[in-house]
């Protein structure tokens, strides 16, 4: 084991600097070091860095709500990995307490948290950080599904420690959700200055036994390799495959065999039971925009008004329907009255946001709609009527549409012992991240 992995202690402190949880993994630290952190960080008005060196100790901390989660080490630790463990610890505690991580939940469940710390970190070295595995043998109250010691050891040290052996389901189903967030910035001339997609593939598995899964998407490298193999065999091309996409970067769940993916771009894995995130990714090439905005803004000098016209065009198919569409059209801070007209949805001026909010519950594909507004502005007391013209922002949700063009090509499930048929479901949805048009 590398000495750079050692964590000497972990502290939970509230906003007053009171210690809620103190777990020392090595004899080189004591609770007294928390006092130094309290004086230098919590009592300070401004903290510039989450990493502080005090004497021979390095304090790495993160603030979650009103609680400080602090790791202490005397070694030259890998900072990224320590912060990964801290954030993973927060996620685990939230999974036990229904999404809560506050002072009351920590005080009321301190015994359980000490149990978790002893399992997650051993003598300063991270061990098990999968909440589903931990829930099998560290439970709240009484439960009939708690594993015995032998079963827990078998689960932790087996080939797939994230999956408990002997799982049985009356109906073997697998649900795939491809969720993407689209980030776009368009200039006043209509030039796309930024367009990227951050997405994730979520799976919910209800499969019996120890199934082996192979998952395929229209990844450009994989499809190029597949086409080359087809040409080498001189085999017929068959039906036309979907257009390939180039993935800039991606991360996988621990169940994915990274060696296999690096070799032939095949995503193979033994899945956990229940819901988990198989992978997340980012794509910047050939991004499909579901909506196009055409804003026209005219400021009438001397008349104290601004004329605004915004046309929204849906570029997805007519068979699709976007939902929860909201367009925020900025107005001057000294706006007095807005006269608004639109053919769909509702539009109202919101003084607190200095914007007109145009809400459309359902937006049909291959259609366009226009909002017109006359904004009357009052004279400024300071005499300065300059308007910075913030961008128009948009939020939406478009089912069965992907901004990246990603498609699930196949998902094969093989269980050699039980040999059952699997029912598979696939859903796509694209949502707005930062979707902005400058005016």
N, C-alpha and C positions, 0 to 999 in steps of 0.2 A: 504493500500500500504506500502511496506517495504521502510524504509528510505534508505536502501542500494542501491536503484535504482536511486537516485537523480543525475541528470546531471545538473550542474549549468549553463554551457555555452558551446558553440561550436564555434571554430574559424577556418577559412581557411586562411592560410598564404602561400606566395610564398617563393622561395629560399632566397630572400633578407630579409625576415621577415616582409614584408608589409602585412597588414591585408586586405584581399579581402572580407571576409564575417565574421561578428561578430553577433552572436545571443545569448543574455543573457536570460535565462529562470527563473532565481531567482535573487533577489536584492542583494544577498551576493557577486556577482562578477561584475566586470566592465572591460572595454577594457584595463585598465591599467595592468591587469594580463597577457595580451598577451606580454607586454614588458618584463616581467620577463622570460617568455618562450623563447622569442627571444634571450635574453642574455645568458641563460643557455643551450639552445639546438641548435638553428640555428647558433649562433656565435661560438659554440664549434667545434673543429676539429673532435672529436670522441664522438659518443653517444652510450653508452653501453646498455641502457634500454629504452623501449618505455614508461615507467612509471617513473615519476619524482615527488618527493614531494618538494614543495617550500613553506615554511611557513605553513599556514593552508590549502593549496590547493594541490590537486593531479592533475597532468597533464598526460593525456593518449593520445598518438599521434601515427599516422601512416603516413608514407611518400608514396604518390602515385605520381609517376613521379617526378615533381618538386614542388608539393604542399604538405604542411603539413595540415592534418586534426586533430584538437586537441579538446578533450573533457576535461572539467574542473569540478572538484567536491570537496566539502568540507566533503563529507561523505565517509565512508568505503565502496565504491561501489563494486559491483560484476564486476571484471575486464573483465572476459570473455564475459559477456553480453554487456558491454560498447563497446568493440572492435567489437563485432558482429554488433552492431548498426552502428558503424563508417563504417565498410566495406559494410554493407547493404545500407547505405547512398550513398556511392560511386557507387554501382551498380545501384541504382535508378537514380542518376544523369546521368550516362552513358546511361541508357535506354532512357532518354529524349533527349540526345544530340548526338545520333548516335554512341555510344561507346566512346565518347571523355570525358576526364576529365583533362583539362589543364587550364592554367591561362586565356587564351582568352575566352574559353567557359564559365568560371565562371564569368568573368567581363561582358561579353555580355548578360548574363542571370541571373544576380544577383536577380532581382525581383522574378523570378520563383523559385530560390533556397530558398529565404526567405519564400515563400509560402509553399514549400515542408517541410522546417524545422518546420514551425508552425503546419503542419499536422502530421508529423512523431513524434515530441516530444512535449508534453504538460506539462508545469510547471516542466520540468526535467524528466518526465516519458515517455518512448517510447509508441507510440500508433500504428498507421498503418504503416507498412513497406512493403506492397505489391505494387509493381510498377503498376501492371495492375489495381488495385483498384484506386490508386492515379490518374492514367491517365483518369479515368472516370469523374473526377471533377476538376482536375488541368491540364489545357491544354495549349499548345503553340498556340498563335494566335487565330483565330476563327475556330470553328468546330461545326457541326450540331449534333454531338453525345454527347455533354457535358450534364451530368446529372443535373437535378434540385436539389435543397437543400434537398427536401423530398426524392427523389430517392437515393441521396448519403447517407443520414442517414439510409435508409432502407437497402442499400447494406452493410454498415459498421457494422450495429448492427444485421443483420440477421443471420440465422443458417449457411450460407455459404457466408461470406463477400467477398471471393475471386471470386464470380461468380455473375454477374448481372442478375436479373430475366428478363424473356421475350425474351431470345435469340432464334432466329429462323434460321435454315439452310435448304436450299433446298435439300442438300445431307448430310446425317448424316454419318460421317466417323471418324475413330480413327486410328492414326498411332503410332506404338510402335517401338522405337529404343533402343536396348540393346547395349551399347558401353562399351567395356572393354579395360583396359590397363594392359599389362602383364610385370611384373618386374622379371627378372631372372638373377642369377649370377651362373656360372658354373666354377668349379675349373679346373686346368690343367689336372687332372686325370679323368675329366668327371663327377665328383660328383656335384650334385645340392646343392649349398650352400644357395640359396634363391630362392623362387618361390612364388609369390603372385599376386593376381588380384585385381585391383580397378576398379569398374564398376559403371555405372549409367543407369537408365531406364528413357528415355525421352518419353514424350507423346505429341502428337499434336491432340487436340480434336476439332471437329466441330460437336457438338451435340446440339440439340434443347432442350429447357425447362430446367428442373433441374434433370438430369439423375443420377441414383444411380449405381455406378460401383463396381464390385467385381473382384479382380485381383489375379491370382494364379500362383505361380512358383513352381519348384520342390525343395522346402525347406525341409530339412530332418525332422525337428520337425513336420511340418504340415503333411508330408506324413506318418510319424510314427503314428500320431494321427488318420489320416484317415484310415490306415491299422488296427489299434486297433478297431476303430468303425465298420469296415467291419467284423472283426472276431466276435465282440460282437453280431452283427445282424445275423451271420452265413450266410452272403450273398456270392454269387460267386465272385471271385476276379476280373473277367473280363480281359480285355487286360492288358498286362504288362506295368506298369507305367515307366516313364523315371527314370534313376538313380538319387538318391537324392544328394543334395549338402549341405554342412554345412557352413552357413554364420557366419563369425566371428563378424562383427558389421555392422550396417546399420543405415541410417538416412532417414526420410521421409519428404515429402512436408506437409505443415500445413493442407492440405485437408484430409489427411489420419486419420482415427479414430484409435488412438493408443491403446485405451482401448480394442477395438475389436481385434486388432492384438495381444496384450498381452494375451488375453483370448484363442483364437483358431488359431492364426497365419494367420487370414484372412485379406487381404488388401482391405478394403472397403472405398469408398470416393465419394464425389461429385466433379468432376473435374473443374478446371478453364477452360475458353474458350481460345483456342489457345495452344501455346507451353509452357511446364513446365517440370521440373525434378521431377518425382514421387518419386524416391528413389535413394540413392547411397549406395554402399556396399563394403566390403572387404572380400576376401576368400583366405585362405592359404593352404587348404587341397586338395589333388588330383588335382593339377593344370595340365592341358594339354598343352604341349609345341608344337606349330605349326611347329617349325623348330629345327633341331638338327645340330650343327656345329661340324666338326671334323678338327681342325687345327693342322698342323704339321709345326714346325719351326726349321730349322737347321742353326746354325751359323758356318761357316767354318773358323776356326782359321788360320790366316796367309794369307788367300786369299782375305780378305776384302769383303766378300759377305754373304748374308743371303738368304737361300732358303725357300720359303713359299708355302705351299699347304693348301687350305681351301676347304673342301667339305661341301655343304649345302644340307640337306635332308628335304623334306617337309613331315610331318607326318599326314597331313589332307587328306581327301578323294580326289580321282582323279577328281571328279566332281566339286571340288572347285578350285578357282584361286586367289592367293595372288597378290596384286598390290603394286606398289611403294616400292619395296624391295631395301634397301640400306645397304651394309655391309662395315664398316670402319675397314680396316686392318692396324694396326699401323706399322710404319717403323722406323728405327733409325734416329736420328736427322741429322746425317752426311751422309744421303743417297745421292748418286750422280746420279745413273741411275737405272731405274726399267724396266725389261723385263717381260711383263705380257701376259698371254694367258688364255682364257676362252671360253667356248662353248656357253654361253648365256649372254645377256646384254652387258654393256660396263664397262670397268675398266680402271681407270687412276690414276696416282700418283699425289697427291696434296701436293706440298712442304709446303704450308702455314699450313696444318693440320698434316704434317708428317705422312701421311697415304695413302693407296690405297683405293679409293672409287669404290666399285663394285655395279653398279646400274642395277637392273632387273625390267623392267616395269611390266611384268606379269610372275608369277612363278606358273606353274601348280602343282596341288597336287599329292602326291605319286611319286615324281620324285626327282632326286638329280643331282647337278651340281658341278663342281670343277673349282677352279681358281688356277693357278700355277704362281709363280713369282720368279724371281731371282733379288735380290736387291744388287747392288754394292755400297759399302760405301767408302767414302774417308777417308784418315788418319786424325785424329783429331789433331788440333794444340796443344791442351793441353796434348795430349798423352793419354787421357782417352776415351776409346771406349766402356765403359759399357753402356748397353741398359737396361732400366728398364722394358721393355716388358709390355706396357699397354694392357688392355683387348681388344678383338675384340668386337665392338658394332654393333648392328643391328636395323634397323627400318623397319616396314612393316605394311600392312593393309590386313586383311583376312576377307572378307565378309562371312556371314552365318556360322561363327565359333565362339565358346566361349571357352576361356581358362579355365573358371571355370566349364563349363558344365551346366550353368544355362539355363533353358528353360521356356518359357511362356506356362503354361498348359491351362489356360483359361482366358478370360476377358468377363464378363457378364455385359451388359448395360440394365438397366430397367428404363423406364420413364412411370410412371403409367397413366399419363394424355394423352400423345400423342401416346404412344405404337407404335413406329416406329422400323424398322429393321436397324441395324448398320452394316456398312461395316468396317472390321478391317484388318489392315495390320501390319505385324511384320517383323522387320529386325534385324539381328545380325551383329556385326563387332568387331573384336579384333585387337588392335593396340599395337605396342611395346612401353613400358615405358622405363625402363632401362634394356635392353636385352643384356647381356654381357657374353663373354666367355674368361677366362684367358688363356694365351699362355705361 
